[in-house]
Amino acid sequence: MKRTLITVSVAIVAFFGGATFIHLLNRPPSSGWIAVVSDGGGFSMETAALNGDIPWPGTTKPSGRVKFLNRDNGQQLGYVIKLPIKPNPTAALPEKYRRTTKGSNGFEFSPPDEVLYEGHFEFTLKDTDGFVLMKMDGPTEHLSAGSDNAVQGSTEQTVPTSVVNRTKRVDVSFVSVSCNPCQMN
């Protein structure tokens, strides 16, 4: 009787241990949040935006977090990021932007209060040792000078499950492709 009880107990423990192991092995990738980091300034400009006639704004590094979202077409990277950009002082703007202009319809336009930057966030997925697993771009975003620029979105590109499972760090930066009302020098 005692031997049968021990055998049944061992079988039950083995069954539940095996079931737990299989469950952990087959569970979907972690959907927890990962804090973003930025190795550089967190803000860069492509050549067209860099050659604009309005001075570069002061920025801080982006802050926020990302997580993997299970979508119908695969895993996508979701993000909630804040990128504060200091205002462009009106005195630093070229003279042509500090004047009130009159449009062809008779309306008067005041000098711009803010400069708008169009671009995208660039994400670099890294493993525990800092090796790059994958780079991807987010959709087009519009950020403005003089604002905290809190944005939420997700990438269109999917991330393979093997990369999701190994991602431990995500670097982020904003790449500006144009600014408004900037004009080329």
C-alpha positions as CSV (number, residue, x, y, z in Angstrom):
1,M,0.0,0.0,0.0
2,K,2.8,2.4,1.0
3,R,4.7,1.5,-2.2
4,T,1.7,2.2,-4.4
5,L,1.1,5.6,-2.7
6,I,4.7,6.6,-3.3
7,T,4.5,5.4,-7.0
8,V,1.3,7.4,-7.6
9,S,2.8,10.5,-5.8
10,V,5.9,10.4,-8.0
11,A,3.8,9.9,-11.1
12,I,1.6,12.9,-10.3
13,V,4.6,15.1,-9.5
14,A,6.3,14.0,-12.8
15,F,3.1,14.7,-14.8
16,F,2.7,18.2,-13.4
17,G,6.4,18.9,-13.7
18,G,6.4,17.8,-17.4
19,A,3.2,19.8,-18.1
20,T,4.7,22.9,-16.5
21,F,7.9,22.4,-18.6
22,I,5.9,22.0,-21.8
23,H,3.8,25.1,-21.0
24,L,6.9,27.2,-20.4
25,L,8.5,25.9,-23.5
26,N,5.5,26.7,-25.7
27,R,4.4,29.9,-24.1
28,P,4.3,33.0,-26.3
29,P,7.2,35.5,-26.1
30,S,7.2,37.9,-23.2
31,S,5.0,40.9,-23.7
32,G,6.6,42.9,-20.9
33,W,7.8,46.5,-21.2
34,I,11.5,47.2,-21.9
35,A,12.9,50.7,-21.1
36,V,14.5,52.3,-24.1
37,V,18.0,53.7,-24.1
38,S,19.9,56.1,-26.3
39,D,23.6,55.8,-26.9
40,G,23.8,59.2,-28.7
41,G,21.9,62.4,-28.5
42,G,18.7,60.6,-29.5
43,F,18.1,63.1,-32.4
44,S,19.7,63.1,-35.8
45,M,18.9,64.7,-39.2
46,E,19.3,63.4,-42.7
47,T,21.2,65.6,-45.1
48,A,18.1,67.4,-46.5
49,A,17.0,68.4,-43.0
50,L,20.5,69.2,-41.9
51,N,20.9,71.8,-44.6
52,G,17.9,73.8,-43.5
53,D,18.2,77.4,-42.7
54,I,16.8,77.2,-39.1
55,P,19.3,76.4,-36.3
56,W,19.4,73.0,-34.8
57,P,17.1,72.8,-31.7
58,G,18.2,71.7,-28.2
59,T,17.1,68.2,-27.3
60,T,17.4,65.6,-24.6
61,K,17.6,61.9,-25.0
62,P,14.4,60.1,-25.8
63,S,12.8,58.2,-22.9
64,G,10.1,55.6,-22.8
65,R,9.5,52.0,-23.2
66,V,8.7,49.4,-25.9
67,K,7.1,46.0,-25.9
68,F,6.3,43.3,-28.4
69,L,2.7,43.1,-29.6
70,N,1.3,39.8,-30.9
71,R,-0.6,40.8,-34.1
72,D,-2.2,38.7,-36.8
73,N,0.8,39.1,-39.1
74,G,3.4,38.4,-36.3
75,Q,5.1,40.2,-33.5
76,Q,5.4,44.0,-33.9
77,L,7.2,46.5,-31.7
78,G,4.9,48.9,-29.8
79,Y,6.3,52.0,-28.2
80,V,5.5,54.9,-25.9
81,I,8.3,57.5,-26.2
82,K,8.8,61.1,-25.1
83,L,11.4,63.3,-26.9
84,P,11.5,66.8,-25.4
85,I,12.7,69.4,-27.9
86,K,13.6,72.9,-26.7
87,P,11.9,75.9,-28.5
88,N,13.7,77.7,-31.3
89,P,14.2,81.2,-30.0
90,T,12.6,83.7,-32.4
91,A,15.7,85.8,-32.3
92,A,17.7,82.8,-33.6
93,L,15.4,82.5,-36.7
94,P,16.5,84.0,-40.0
95,E,15.0,87.4,-40.7
96,K,12.6,86.1,-43.3
97,Y,10.8,84.0,-40.6
98,R,10.5,86.9,-38.1
99,R,8.3,89.1,-40.4
100,T,4.6,89.0,-40.8
101,T,3.8,88.0,-44.4
102,K,0.7,88.6,-46.5
103,G,-0.7,85.7,-48.6
104,S,-2.3,86.1,-52.0
105,N,-5.7,85.8,-50.4
106,G,-5.1,88.8,-48.2
107,F,-4.5,86.9,-44.9
108,E,-1.5,87.9,-42.8
109,F,0.7,85.2,-41.4
110,S,2.7,85.8,-38.2
111,P,6.2,84.4,-37.6
112,P,6.1,80.7,-36.8
113,D,5.7,79.8,-33.1
114,E,7.4,76.4,-33.5
115,V,9.4,74.4,-35.9
116,L,8.0,71.0,-36.9
117,Y,10.2,68.1,-37.5
118,E,9.1,65.2,-39.7
119,G,10.9,61.9,-39.3
120,H,10.8,58.5,-37.7
121,F,12.1,56.6,-34.6
122,E,14.9,54.1,-35.3
123,F,14.9,51.1,-33.1
124,T,18.0,48.8,-32.6
125,L,17.2,45.5,-30.8
126,K,20.1,44.1,-28.9
127,D,20.8,40.9,-26.9
128,T,22.2,40.6,-23.4
129,D,25.8,41.2,-24.6
130,G,24.9,44.3,-26.7
131,F,25.1,42.6,-30.1
132,V,22.6,44.0,-32.6
133,L,19.9,41.5,-33.4
134,M,17.8,43.7,-35.7
135,K,17.2,47.4,-36.7
136,M,13.8,48.7,-37.7
137,D,12.1,52.1,-38.3
138,G,8.8,53.3,-36.9
139,P,6.2,55.1,-39.0
140,T,6.4,58.8,-39.8
141,E,6.0,61.1,-36.8
142,H,5.7,64.9,-36.5
143,L,7.5,66.4,-33.5
144,S,7.5,70.1,-32.6
145,A,10.1,72.3,-31.0
146,G,9.0,73.6,-27.6
147,S,7.2,70.4,-26.7
148,D,7.6,67.1,-24.8
149,N,6.5,65.2,-27.9
150,A,4.9,62.2,-26.3
151,V,4.1,59.6,-29.0
152,Q,2.6,56.1,-29.0
153,G,2.6,53.7,-31.9
154,S,3.9,50.5,-33.4
155,T,6.2,49.4,-36.2
156,E,4.8,47.9,-39.4
157,Q,7.7,45.5,-39.7
158,T,7.4,42.2,-37.9
159,V,10.0,40.7,-35.6
160,P,10.9,37.0,-35.7
161,T,10.1,35.1,-32.5
162,S,13.8,34.2,-32.1
163,V,14.7,37.9,-32.0
164,V,11.9,38.7,-29.6
165,N,13.1,36.0,-27.2
166,R,16.7,37.3,-27.2
167,T,16.0,41.0,-27.1
168,K,17.1,42.5,-23.8
169,R,17.9,46.1,-24.8
170,V,16.3,48.5,-27.3
171,D,18.2,51.6,-28.4
172,V,16.1,54.4,-29.9
173,S,16.8,57.7,-31.8
174,F,14.7,60.1,-33.9
175,V,15.8,60.7,-37.4
176,S,14.4,63.9,-38.9
177,V,14.0,64.0,-42.7
178,S,12.6,67.5,-43.0
179,C,11.5,70.5,-41.0
180,N,8.8,73.1,-41.5
181,P,9.1,76.1,-42.3
182,C,12.8,75.4,-43.0
183,Q,14.2,76.0,-46.5
184,M,17.4,74.6,-48.0
185,N,20.5,76.7,-47.6
